[in-house]
């Protein structure tokens, strides 16, 4: 008897059992469930209606049997409604008192519940419900179950037969698909860029692809007659048994090995080795990749790294790398600058404690800008702390770099303490020279004032007013310094004018006025021989020029007059008109301001006049005290 025939007999028996279970079991289950639900419904309805009538009995225990209309209303209207049920109230001996509801169609199901008065039974409520729907439903379910049982029998009997035929077709299709997959596997196997080798646990080569044969200089046929020891170098062969033992089915181990080429040279390989099960036999599968080019690149990179590290280690500048907020690398020079005996002491440390507190926020901002990509590199200096707590001044150039594949800050650091001290000394000397220079200028001013004691302090006051106007105009410190010197020396040429003319109380004659006008040229002739860092001589020469060309000595106009000379002209007029002269009393600041305002744009520069007016009228500028200046 064949397996298929036995299988069919079993299927027939199972089909009969399942069809009987479906055809008989389902109607019985349906009837049981529906009947229990119906009984529960009728009993519940009897209890509820009996409780409603009980409340009526309690209210009128003696005459309740005569209140048929009231009881009918209670039966009909008290929830839940009767619906298709019929309710009958009878007394204790079974006499019917009142009936409410429809007469149910047979067959029926009835349930009753007693009516109590003070703990004794005085009657009962009976609920009658038609069970016709239950029987009709059960009959319908029985018919459907019979049909379903037949369908189950047919399904269990005939579908497996079709399934067997389909299995046969599927088996043929699977064989065809397997053949196609084998062809594809061999195609991929032979065209793979990696060399693939399959060998037995004993080391005999069973299969190789074309890439494996080509990288070794053999043909595929030649390699099928070889063993692993024909390819491995001695060191690789020594490690082979351990590597094979370490491999497991489904899990690969990776390592580097060396093989002999057919021409005798040795070349490196990257190998992925694992065990595979073929039927009952365990084989070794290995993927090989020639890494000769990679080795050469790595060796070149290693040589370059060694060379770079040598340069870094011997560098006279301190070099550091900060990553994740800590030192990832420092060279010996950096450690020495910070007072550490070995660079390793700093690795992993937070740089913050080695920075003076006043500079920490600035450096943190520099580092943030670098890491955020806002700046490519930064140069700055700060006060660094050494291991012993002492401080030094350092200069830094840092930039964003990649270290081990992640962002880092690399920097060069040098001890500039000596440079800082030298710069401080130079600044001190420059300040001394500037003081000595201004003292010399003031001496020259005093010598000039000795010729005209009546206007003593005029030059210095003009210089101060000019500097105030220049500041209002936004001139830088360098130009303001030159403006101050020009103001102090603008009348030095008056030393050539006789003192009688300078202190004459009356009106000057034409020749005397010409002599007075010559002081600008005389001042220029005195000052031009000095190598000033500013155009002092030119400013002094032009301080009596006017925008409209009405000034002297050259009759210059507009932009041909230096800005400093235009400022000095306004300052000179304001100071001269406000102060006393041998030939008149001081006119006061307001008249002086009115004069320059009148000449605004014609004789005097518009911006200079506006700046001067703002000083006096908006910023409450006060003329320098003449007594204090003297």
Secondary structure, 3 states (H helix, E strand, C coil): CCHHHHHHHHHHHHHHHHHHHHHHHHHHHHHHHHHHHHHHHHHHHHHHHHHHHHHHHHHCCCCHHHCHHHHHHHHHHCCCCCCCCEEEEEECCCCEEEEEECCCCCCEEEEEEEEEECCEEEEEEEEEEECHHHHHHHHHHHHHHHHHHHHHHHHHHHHHHHHHHHHHHHHHHHHHHHHHHHHHHHHHHHHCCCEEEEEECCCEEEEECHHHHHHHCCCHHHHCCCEHHHCECHHHHHHHHHHHHHCEECECEEEEEEEECCCCCEEEEEEEEEEEEECCEEEEEEEEEECHHHHHHHHHHHHHHHHHHHHHHCCCCEEEEEECCEEEEECHHHHHHCCCCCHHHCCCCCHHHHECHHHHHHHHHHHHHHHCCCCCEEEEEEEEECCCCCEEEEEEEEEEEEECCEEEEEEEEEECHHHHHHHHHHHHHHHHHHHHHHHHHHHHHHHHHHCCHHHCCHHHHHHHHHHHHHHHHCCCHHHHHHHHHHHHHCCHHHHHCCHHHHCCCCCCCHHHHHHHHCHHHHHHHHHCCCCCCCCHHHHHHHCCCCCECCCCCCCCEHHHCCHHHHHHHHHHHHHHHHCCECCECCCCHHHHHHHHHHCECCCECHHHHHHHHHHHHCCCCCCCCHHHHC
